[in-house]
Amino acid sequence: MTAESPFPIETIHTSREIRGVPTQACVMYFADKIWVVVTQFNKVGNLVLATQSTLANPLLAPPSGSSISTKVLLGQRDDPRLSIYASSILARITTRSPLETRPLLLGIALHPDPDDSAPSQVFEEVMDLLESINLF
């Protein structure tokens, strides 16, 4: 027996410039995961899976009652910012919706900052972009 799911898959797109670079975001809500793509290259880029530990009582939920683990599935395994982006996005989603249990699959492709002068500014602008489409 298979469960029926709505089709088409709920998808939300938006774009804006981040530090002068056109940046697109897309969110797709699947039955078993939330897929978020943030790109400045029109490509999926690095793929990171973020999962949250399940609790006996989900009402005790995030951020204090659970932990988030990340795994780079494709791309730069040595870039800690990928895990920071994925875990922060999932934490914000589960803070807004404490009963959300789906893992996050993040595709992220951002231009490198040559002098690494404002990684926190880029991070906040990406979070604002995702917040603009009510992801969290």
BAKEMAR-562013 format. One record per residue (C-alpha): x, y, z; residue number from 1. Coordinates in Angstrom, 3 decimals. Example, Ala and Ser with C-alpha at 12.3 -4.5 7.8 and 13.67 -1.06 7.14 Angstrom:
<nodes>
<node <12.300 -4.500 7.800> 1> <node <13.670 -1.060 7.140> 2> 
</nodes>
This chain:
<nodes>
<node <0.000 0.000 0.000> 1> <node <1.383 3.411 -0.917> 2> <node <0.395 6.685 0.617> 3> <node <-0.848 9.350 -1.715> 4> <node <1.049 12.594 -1.631> 5> <node <0.081 15.916 -3.127> 6> <node <1.486 16.714 -6.524> 7> <node <3.093 18.916 -7.605> 8> <node <5.591 19.263 -4.800> 9> <node <5.268 22.560 -2.939> 10> <node <8.088 24.755 -4.239> 11> <node <9.005 28.340 -3.414> 12> <node <11.558 30.454 -5.320> 13> <node <13.073 33.858 -4.658> 14> <node <16.158 35.852 -5.567> 15> <node <18.063 38.960 -4.545> 16> <node <21.562 40.341 -4.669> 17> <node <23.938 39.431 -1.868> 18> <node <27.062 41.579 -1.845> 19> <node <26.385 42.526 -5.461> 20> <node <25.953 38.930 -6.683> 21> <node <22.555 37.636 -7.876> 22> <node <21.518 34.862 -5.499> 23> <node <18.632 32.433 -5.966> 24> <node <16.909 30.353 -3.312> 25> <node <14.493 27.493 -3.829> 26> <node <12.714 25.406 -1.213> 27> <node <10.960 22.121 -1.992> 28> <node <8.872 20.320 0.602> 29> <node <8.972 16.563 0.072> 30> <node <7.165 14.069 2.306> 31> <node <10.469 12.801 3.725> 32> <node <12.744 15.889 3.573> 33> <node <13.008 19.601 3.010> 34> <node <15.300 20.508 0.141> 35> <node <16.784 24.001 0.100> 36> <node <19.018 25.329 -2.670> 37> <node <20.923 28.619 -2.335> 38> <node <23.066 29.441 -5.345> 39> <node <25.003 32.214 -7.004> 40> <node <26.096 29.905 -9.844> 41> <node <22.726 28.506 -11.042> 42> <node <23.939 25.101 -9.824> 43> <node <23.149 22.980 -6.787> 44> <node <26.767 23.042 -5.622> 45> <node <27.642 21.310 -2.356> 46> <node <25.056 18.940 -0.887> 47> <node <24.756 18.784 2.889> 48> <node <22.338 16.629 4.866> 49> <node <21.280 17.920 8.287> 50> <node <19.305 15.689 10.626> 51> <node <17.925 16.280 14.056> 52> <node <17.940 13.685 16.784> 53> <node <14.468 12.422 17.574> 54> <node <13.134 12.833 21.061> 55> <node <10.662 10.781 23.026> 56> <node <8.675 13.977 23.556> 57> <node <8.936 16.350 20.558> 58> <node <7.356 19.140 22.582> 59> <node <10.641 19.421 24.499> 60> <node <12.196 20.184 21.171> 61> <node <14.807 22.437 19.685> 62> <node <17.140 23.906 20.220> 63> <node <17.794 22.760 23.792> 64> <node <16.247 19.291 23.693> 65> <node <17.943 17.911 20.605> 66> <node <21.075 17.951 18.527> 67> <node <21.662 18.451 14.833> 68> <node <24.205 16.459 12.875> 69> <node <25.431 17.268 9.392> 70> <node <27.091 15.287 6.660> 71> <node <28.532 16.639 3.420> 72> <node <27.246 14.326 0.699> 73> <node <28.862 16.094 -2.244> 74> <node <31.399 18.875 -2.407> 75> <node <33.928 20.485 -0.096> 76> <node <34.090 18.246 2.956> 77> <node <36.672 20.467 4.652> 78> <node <34.592 23.687 4.639> 79> <node <33.004 24.135 8.093> 80> <node <30.685 26.846 6.764> 81> <node <28.631 24.201 4.951> 82> <node <27.733 22.529 8.240> 83> <node <27.077 25.904 9.848> 84> <node <24.629 26.873 7.103> 85> <node <22.818 23.502 7.174> 86> <node <22.552 23.217 10.949> 87> <node <21.480 26.860 11.324> 88> <node <18.759 26.525 8.708> 89> <node <17.423 23.310 10.253> 90> <node <17.557 24.816 13.759> 91> <node <15.554 27.828 12.591> 92> <node <13.000 25.608 10.856> 93> <node <12.493 23.432 13.932> 94> <node <12.363 26.440 16.241> 95> <node <9.486 27.824 14.176> 96> <node <7.829 24.413 13.803> 97> <node <8.792 22.267 16.828> 98> <node <7.017 19.189 15.456> 99> <node <9.022 19.253 12.195> 100> <node <11.052 16.042 11.951> 101> <node <12.107 15.954 8.300> 102> <node <15.827 16.238 7.584> 103> <node <17.178 19.124 5.549> 104> <node <19.018 18.579 2.285> 105> <node <20.909 21.773 1.482> 106> <node <22.410 22.533 -1.899> 107> <node <24.645 25.572 -1.568> 108> <node <26.910 27.288 -4.098> 109> <node <28.153 30.709 -3.052> 110> <node <30.983 32.765 -4.496> 111> <node <34.029 32.625 -2.250> 112> <node <34.995 35.862 -0.557> 113> <node <38.608 36.358 -1.699> 114> <node <39.691 38.108 1.493> 115> <node <37.121 36.412 3.757> 116> <node <36.177 39.880 4.977> 117> <node <32.476 39.415 5.690> 118> <node <31.422 35.760 6.051> 119> <node <28.964 36.634 8.816> 120> <node <27.388 39.342 6.645> 121> <node <26.883 36.863 3.792> 122> <node <25.509 34.311 6.278> 123> <node <22.958 36.796 7.659> 124> <node <21.928 37.874 4.166> 125> <node <21.373 34.233 3.145> 126> <node <19.283 33.681 6.292> 127> <node <17.281 36.844 5.494> 128> <node <16.726 35.577 1.942> 129> <node <15.353 32.279 3.264> 130> <node <13.260 34.061 5.886> 131> <node <11.713 36.192 3.125> 132> <node <10.063 33.052 1.733> 133> <node <8.816 32.004 5.189> 134> <node <11.110 28.993 5.444> 135> <node <11.482 29.797 9.123> 136> 
</nodes>
